[in-house]
Amino acid sequence: MLGAGCSLFACSNFLTFLSSLPVLTAAAILQYCSNTRCSSYLEAPMWVLGIFLLLVSLAGMTGSCCGVTFMLWLYQWLLFLLILVLFCFIALMLIAMGESGSKSGRRWDLLQRIVAEEGNWIAIRSCLSESKICSDPAVSRGNSAVLLPIKNGCCKPPSQCGFVKNGSTWTIPKSGLASKHQDCLTWSIKPNRLCYYCKSCKAGFVGRLKNDWGKLTTFGICLVCFLIINFIIGCLAVRRSHAVSLFQTTRRD
């Protein structure tokens, strides 16, 4: 590649390479440092995105260092495709997280439907039970703010039921339950059941999803803005290199 656009394109490649590092780091943290495996749905997309960014940057580096024009154009087109896919993904997440009628109380309807689907909820419920979120002190202490919606919904009976805490267990008062709500009747003192079968547990997990999706959307918006700037730098580099090449060809003629 000619020197006129080489520095710009090298900068573009380096920025793409740098953008892959925090994505891969986040994927590794999710896989190895997560308090519960019940949110593993985020791991695969993060790994795929990070590896894709890394491969795209390597394609650009190969093209710029070896003077392979095809690899340079491939780099630009792959970057454009990635921006387009991320933009569509973020738009879908914003729609899912947006108010589909804020005054009608339909916020998070899509997330609730996904979680409430019988096959999904059986797997989630089993994962929550096996992860010992409610009984393992080490898990309870880690990231308590993140796990709080799940712990409140799955690990103890709803407050309106009127259960009384006796040491580490919840008991029914002599006067009986304060409410006949389904969750009050579903609650069990068995460690593998507790309120995992309650609607409040589903609501708690949806609250956790809301937190995760919100963070992922914010990260995605920042990444898209970064990649757009990077894409523009790459386009300017290719255009400038083409212009210089054309000028030198005309000058020789």
N, C-alpha and C positions, 0 to 999 in steps of 0.2 A: 504494500500500500504506500502511496506517495506521502512524503513527510508533511505536506500541507494539512492533511486530515488525520494523520497518524496519532498525534497527541490527543486530539478530541476523542477519537475512537478508543484509544487506550484508556482514557478517563471513563468512557461509557462502559467498557468491559469491566474495569476495576470496580465501578459503582454497582454493577450487576452482581459481581462476585461478592462484594461486601453485603449486599442485601440478602444473599442466601444464608449468611452466617447466623443472624439472629433468628431466622426461621428454623434452621436446623437445630439451633440451641434450644428454642422453645419446644420443638418436637421431642428432643432428648429429655428435657425437664418433665414434660407430660408423661413420657414413657417410664422414666426411672425414678422420678421424685414425686409423683402424684400420690395423694392420700388414699385415693380409691380408683380402681380400674373401671368404675362405672361411667367415666367420662372419656373412655378411650376412643370415642368417635372422632375426637379432634386430632388424634395422633397421625393417622394415615394421611389426611389432607395436608398436614404440616410437613410431613416427610416428603410427600410427592412435590409440594410447592418448593421446598428447599432444594431438593435434588434437581428439579427442573431448572431453577434459577442458576444452579451451579453448572449444569450442562450447557445452558445458553451462554453463560459467560465464557466457558471453555471454547465454545464454537466461535465466539467473537475473537477470542485471543488467538485461536488457530488461524482465522482469516486474516487478522491484522499482522501477525508475526510472520506468516508464511506467504502472504500476498495472495491468498485464495479468495477471489471475488465472490464466488458462490457461497462460501462460509459467512462472509460479511452480510450478504443479503439474507441468508438463512437466519442469522442472528437477529436482524431487524424484524423479520417476519415473525419469528418465534416470540420476540418481545412484544410485538403488537398483539399477537394471539393471546399471550398471557394476560396482558392488560385488559383485553376484551372479556376473557373468561372471568377474571377477578371482578371486573365491573358488574357483570351479570350476576355473579355470586353474591356480591355485596348488596345489589339491588333486591335480590330475592330475600336476603336476610333482613333488610330494612323493612320490606313489605311484611314479612312474618312477624317482625318485632313491633311494627307500627300499630297504631290504633285503627282497627277496622270498624270504627264507630265508638269513639271514646266514651260517649254518654250512654251507650248501650251495654257497657261492661264486657266487650268482646276482646279486650286486649289479651294477647297470648293464646287466642283460640287455636291457632295452628300448632303451637307447641303442645298445648294440652291434648289435642287430638293425636299427635305423634306419640306422646307418652302413654295416653290412655289406651292405645291400640293393644289388644290383648296379648299378642305375641311379643311386642316390645316391652310391655310392662312386666310380663313374667320374667323376662331376661334381666330387666333392671332391678326388679324386686329381689331376685336371687343373688344378683351381684351385690346389692346393698347389704343383704343379710350376711353373705360370706365375707365382706370387707370389714365387718365388725366395727362399723362407724359408731354404734351406740355403746359397745361394751369395752373396746380397747382404749385405755387411757392415752396411749401414744397417739392414736388417731384422733382422739377427741381434742387433744391439745394443739395439733397441727392445723394451721389455717382455719381456726375456729370461725372466723367471719365468713369464709367461703362455704364451710359446711353447715353453718347455722340454719339455713332454710330446711335442709334435709334432716338435721338433728331435731328441730322443732316439730317437723311433720311426721317423722318416722320413729323417733326414739321415745316419745312420751305421749300420753293420751291428750286429746284436745282439752284446752282449759275449761271449755263450757261443760265438760262432763262431770266435773266436781270430784275427780279422784284425789285422794289424799296420799302424799308421799310419806312413807314410813321407812326411814333409813334409805336404802337404795331401791326400794320397790314401791309401786303405786297400788293402793288398796281402795276398795269401794267403801265409802263412809256408811255408818249404821243407818243413816237416813236414806240411803240409796243414791243412785246417780241423779245428778241435777238435770240431765238431758237424756232423751232416748234417741239421740242422733245415731245414725248407722255407725259412725266412727267410734262412738262410745261403746257400742256393743261389739265392735270388731276388735278392740284393744285386747291384748293378751300379755300376761306377765312372762310368757315363754320367750327366751332371748332370740329365738329364730323367727318369732312372729311379731311381737310388740305391736307397732302400728304400721307394719310394712304392707298390710292389706287395706289400710285406710285411704280414703280419698285425700286426707291431709298430707299423706306421704307423697302422693302423686303431685300435689300442689307444691310441696317442698322441693321435689326434684325439678319441677318446672321453674321454680325460682332459681335453682342452681344453673339450669340451662340458660335462663335469661342473663345471668351474670356472665357465663362463658361466652354466649353469643354476642353480648355487648362488647366485651373485650376484643373478641375476634373481629368484629365489624370495625372497631376503631383502628385496630392494627392493619386491617385490610385497606381501609381508606388511606392511611398514611403510606402503605406500601404502593398502592396504585399511583398516588401523587408522585412518589419517588421514582417509580418506573416510567411515568409519563415524561418527567424531566430528563431521565436517562435516555428514553427513546428519542426525544427531540435532539439531545446532544449527538446521538448516533446518526440521526438523519442529517444534521448539519455537517458532521464529519464526512459522510458519504458524498453529500452534495459538493462540499468544498474540494474533496479529492477528485471528483469527476470533473469539476470546473478546471482545476489545475491541469489534469491530464489532457483535457480538450485544448487548453491554451498551449501546452507544450507541443501537442500534435500539430496544431495550426502554425505554430512558430517554426517547426521543422519544415513544414511545407512551404 
